[in-house]
């Protein structure tokens, strides 16, 4: 008897064999022809930044302290989304949503893998890997004839659950969260502390070796996650620039300080180093004549880090940051360039979410959709063509205490309205994002019917996706988050 993973694989292969000519997807217009006249599949390059805030790139924030010319150039050549969301305010669940097309509760990965922080509530159980039963977008593309590439941060399981087992590799080496193709080049912790240069090196080599094949290159960078490090001469550049930047300013979010100014020299250097690495990948595509048949996707896994761990960036005017359900934690820089589909420099304001990548990639590649797998994703091709997309609300479920000060909660966005439910006490906040992007005014008391409507939708959705709730903590002492126990040094 076939298990679910084998069944979905078999269904995908059968559909690819029987039904590609029957698809009316966008890719038929996008795909180029080889010298022999045969239609070739488009290449796909997916670039995922780590902890990069919406306001950290020049395309979204012309006044940013940081310099991101290559990311900004991609926006000028493709479509920039102003309300593109991560499925979670922390990394692993969003990464799982990209790979599966499912909301985090369906995969059981609802916090960063390894997170177990208690508070007034005990957090919901969190899987320590992405289940092998899931058919990832990488596996789907591989089964359709794509050659796949991976280098960088996985954070969806190790050993038997590494990217080697989920459609990439084989042969990737690494430990913990990070995996790379085998290399004789030693690490360079001084000049390449976040491996941005290494990721670009490996990607450029891969592109050169596979320029005559259809490929899917997934580049999940380590930058700009902590620890904040970068090449020394870049740090010196931004230390000089900082001298004329605004001085530090702070506000408060619960018990956490929130940075209000962008002026962190090392963070800026780390971001420039990643942006330069991205530019090298773009240059390799140009050099081999692949740009016009390569789809490029860029986003970040969660919002910028503004409330903890050095507070390296500011997300203003968005509220809070990584680890929070406010816009600063979930609204992301999001760009797609699909030659022949997207109009250069176009901007889309329709709310979308990271579960949407899976069906979008399939349709752009001219492959059959797989609704049994990407249950929560919607193809964005109509938007990429300049049209409209009708879909229901977007949802979030984060039953955990973030390292950044956020508390367990859930949220729903429906049109301009956004409701947040805090699980500790059941309190509800209602915002109209068109009128109040910074989420300063809680409209719940003035709009009880809207609160009731959205809360009912949120509860119904949680039941639909089998979301697991946090539970009371019998050891809670009254502190927001119990301090860690001190370890006794062995003698």
FENRAFEN-V62067 format. One line per field, one symbol per residue. psi: psi as a letter, one per 30 degrees, with the letter a starting at -180 (. if undefined). burial: + if it has 9 or more other C-alpha atoms within 8 Angstrom, else -. A space follows every 50 residues. Layout:
BEGIN
psi = ???
burial = ???
END
This chain:
BEGIN
psi = kkleeeeeeeeeeeeeeegeffkglffffeklklfffkkkkklkjjkjlj gklegfkeefifgkfljieeeeeeeffakkkfhkkkflgleeeeeeeeff gkkeffffjflkkfkhklbelkllkkkglkkffkjleeeeeefggkklkk kbkdhgllcfglffggflalfklakbfkkllkkfkllifefhfggeeeee eeeeeeeefgfglkljjjijlekhllkjllkefeeeefeeeffglklkkl akjbgkkkkfkjgjeeeeeeeeeeeeeeeeeeeeeeeghfefhkkkkkll falljfglhfhflkgkgkkbakflflefffklkjkkjjkfekkkglkkgk kllfffeefeeeeefglkliffdifglkkgeeeffgalkklalklkjihl jlfgfllklllkkjbfkkkkkkfegglkkkkjfefieghfjjgeffieee eeeeeeeeeeeeeeghkklllkjfgkfflejkkkkkkkkk.
burial = ----+-+++--++-++--++--+--++--++++------+++++++++++ ++++++++-++--+-+++-+++-+++++++++++++++++++++++++++ +++++++++++++---++++++++-+++++-+-+++++++++++-+++++ ++++++++--+++++++++--+----+++++----------++++++-++ -+++-+++-++--++++++++++++--++++--++++++-++-------+ --+--+++++++++++++++++++++++++++-+++---+--++++++++ ++++++++--++++++-++++++++++++++++++++++-++++++-+-+ -+++++++++++++++++----++-++++++++++--------+++++++ ++-+++++++++++--++++++++---++++++--++++--+++------ +--++-++--++--+-+--+--+--+-----+---------
END
